[in-house]
Amino acid sequence: MERKKDSQTTTASSATPEQKLHHSRARDMWAAMFDNKAAFIGLIIVVFLILIAIFGRFFVTDPTIGHGHESPPSSEHWFGTDNLGRDIFSRVIAGTGISITVGIVGALVSLIFGTILGAIAGYMGGKIDTIIMRIMDMVLAIPSILLAISLIAALGRVYDKTVLAVIAIIVVAIPEFARIVRGCVLSEKENDYVQAAKVIGNRDFSIIFKHIMPNVMSSLIVRGTLEVSTAILNVAALGFLGLGVQPPHPEWGTMLSDAHKANAIFSAPYMMIFPGLAITITVLAFNMLGDGLRDILDPKSGR
Amino acid sequence: MKQKILLEIKNLKKYFPVETNLFGVPTSVLKAVDDVSFNIFKGETFGLVGESGCGKTTIGKMIVDIYKPTSGSIIFDGTDLTNLSKKEHRKYCKDIQLIFQDPYASLNPRMTIGDIIAEPIIINKLVPSNEVENRVAYLLNCVGLAKHHRDRYAYEFSGGQRQRVGIARALAVNPKLIVCDEPVSALDVSIQAQVINLLSDLQAEFNLTYLFIAHGLHVIKHISDRVGVMYLGKMMEIAGKQAFYERPLNPYTQALLSAIPVTDLSLKKDRIRLKGDVPSPIDPPEGCHFCTRCFKVFKGCEIEQPPLKEYEKGHFVACRLYNKS
């Protein structure tokens, strides 16, 4: 409720003509971002996580080396150590890098492929549309975990399992983007300004990418942000099943799986609490940011 | 006076499939434009009127290649545009432009109006890149906008100003023919007059030819040299402005003209009131499309489609009243 109120006041204040003349769209967006508490908190956590992902490894000990056995959190090991004596704090920090990279790269790559396919399908229509979208429907029917399992079973000996897992995550996410973009392009292309772009002599390519895409961007950004959290969750799930990132590399899902294998749920709960928390916070942050962006960017919802 | 034909529309048809069967073969079609022919002479304004859904906008959009005609030909300056490839057709963007009905939807919300006007100049490489800005400023001036408006977005403007931007965009390529698709019907009356006067001034200045599509007869009367009336995808009557307003032949035209509101009540003639609604263009009446509502209908109207015939010089009508010979 509070969120709604906030964004309503933003709309009212940004609607006055004097302000409109001086405010660019980007600045309006920033203002709306500050007003939307969930989005703002999400953004702060995401920025913080990205900083950890980039610089975190310079501040922690080697996450793959450890001596002894599990020990509870202490001043020396903030999150305790796991059954092999490795510092869990270091492993969680190092795992941030893997998860954030996989999440963002995965979402970005599927966004790019999905956008291209969806834009072509939506703009061209007819047979091309049918062919692309039926293929997308077929891909959509495959669960990401199942695809990863089959890919790794078939190619796991030859190629890096992490890469295969990421490919599976990317492939499965493409139809989602293709559908969104196709839908947006279908509705945008009926607009007069798209027809005007055609009348003044634009090629199809520049009509799609110069005129239609900027107006589809907002839905894409929202979906892309939410897709980051899906990808992170998926890679953690694959890691937990032993299919994604392989030990001794620190990955949150793999860490959970290690804890599970060590029967640590009662004897050393910190082994699963901290990576679990890391997954939860990361996914939550991206979801909050994505939902907030939807409220801010989409004038039809929430305002 | 022999005038040069700039645009020749011959037996133009546009059918939109409404339903298709399992194999994609249309089972019912909407005949938006059904066998329409007319000429537009160089330098004139041809007004095209008709009620909503009669196909007048579809004709305009076929001329600028937004829609592909089902059959028939659009001959511009001696070249049949309907057979051209996409690439060849793009060359004619420089010659034929369109002004849209809705000035709110026709301008890209993410572009400044300067960029909107500059785009056709850049795409068609009309002037060297260092002169584009001068040309934009000149065009803004032509349509009565100020130079400092260049970097504003369309949402900062009123409807009339936006339509001026649309006109400037159409003018940017130095076209020969401009299809004005109800350019004033989204504006209020005081602004309508301004925009129409602007269009007339520009026509004189740049030697333009207009196909002026409208549903307001007062607008058409003000700007057109010749007028065509459409009903349910058919051309009913084509006449010079004077003949059209003084001696309308087709009963549909007579009914339309009688519906113009007059301010002087002593001049008010008997209003012809048509009964019923316009039939669906998916399933138009057999014979004359107007026969279901015509007040002069007689036996045979519902069987035979009357062709458009020249009744007197330059005055064409499609009605069986006039070709009983």
Interface residues (C-beta under 8 A of the other chain):
Chain A: P17 K20 L21 N191 D192 Y193 Q195 A196 A197 K198 V199 I200 G201 N202 R203 S206 H211 P214 N215
Chain B: K61 V64 D65 I66 R90 C93 K94 Q97 L98 F100 Q101 D102 A105 S106 L107 N108 P109 R110 E119 P120 I123 N124 R152 Y155 E156 G166 R169 A172 V173
